[in-house]
Amino acid sequence: MGNYHLERWIYKTVIGFLLVAGGIFFMYYSLSHFMRDDWILYGSICTAAVAIGVYLLSSAAINKVKADIIKKQKLKQQSG
């Protein structure tokens, strides 16, 4: 049986980094190319992407800790 938390850690880390990087890239791109009055829309998109990315990265860190705890418990049970 695979460790579910380890799998979630990998997926959430990758998606989180992509969202943060994409949000920052879109922010720079929109600042240099979209000089219009609807900057609030582009700012909201950038903010949402970065915020969701940071949330996923923090959630991934929690899943990593859970995976490590489960791994240590299994090793302790096998040795004891």
C-alpha positions as MATLAB code, in Angstrom:
seq = 'MGNYHLERWIYKTVIGFLLVAGGIFFMYYSLSHFMRDDWILYGSICTAAVAIGVYLLSSAAINKVKADIIKKQKLKQQSG';
ca = [
       0.000    0.000    0.000;
       1.472    3.331   -1.076;
       1.751    6.314    1.172;
      -1.133    8.595    0.234;
       0.397   11.639    1.928;
       3.640   11.286   -0.007;
       1.740   11.221   -3.305;
      -0.269   14.297   -2.334;
       2.933   16.072   -1.290;
       4.445   15.588   -4.733;
       1.351   16.744   -6.627;
       0.662   19.743   -4.419;
       4.279   20.884   -4.504;
       4.440   20.808   -8.288;
       1.075   22.523   -8.757;
       1.901   25.100   -6.062;
       5.213   26.052   -7.669;
       3.580   26.293  -11.084;
       0.810   28.548   -9.772;
       3.191   30.864   -7.931;
       5.553   31.091  -10.906;
       2.646   31.530  -13.329;
       1.080   34.243  -11.185;
       4.337   36.171  -10.977;
       4.992   35.743  -14.705;
       1.477   36.916  -15.541;
       1.967   39.894  -13.235;
       5.101   41.016  -15.086;
       3.540   40.286  -18.461;
       0.379   42.211  -17.683;
       2.357   45.170  -16.338;
       4.359   45.450  -19.529;
       1.632   44.693  -22.100;
      -1.780   45.543  -20.653;
      -1.729   49.226  -19.755;
      -5.491   49.661  -19.589;
      -8.094   50.631  -17.058;
      -8.981   47.042  -16.182;
      -5.827   46.491  -14.144;
      -7.965   45.352  -11.218;
      -8.955   42.223  -13.154;
      -5.350   41.320  -13.948;
      -4.268   42.107  -10.396;
      -7.002   39.852   -9.045;
      -5.944   36.995  -11.320;
      -2.312   37.348  -10.237;
      -3.246   37.567   -6.578;
      -5.498   34.515   -6.783;
      -2.845   32.433   -8.560;
      -0.126   33.328   -6.067;
      -2.420   32.865   -3.048;
      -3.644   29.438   -4.207;
      -0.060   28.446   -4.989;
       1.137   29.430   -1.520;
      -1.800   27.570    0.037;
      -0.945   24.417   -1.923;
       2.727   24.676   -0.966;
       1.882   24.997    2.719;
      -0.574   22.112    2.455;
       2.123   20.073    0.703;
       4.500   20.734    3.588;
       1.909   19.363    6.016;
       1.470   16.253    3.863;
       5.247   15.780    3.815;
       5.363   15.875    7.622;
       2.511   13.351    7.801;
       4.318   11.064    5.338;
       7.505   11.251    7.412;
       5.614   10.464   10.621;
       3.933    7.447    9.002;
       7.313    6.250    7.716;
       8.887    6.538   11.172;
       5.956    4.689   12.767;
       6.288    1.825   10.280;
      10.024    1.552   10.933;
       9.418    1.562   14.684;
       6.777   -1.165   14.391;
       9.037   -3.353   12.270;
      11.976   -3.054   14.629;
      10.009   -3.350   17.849;
];
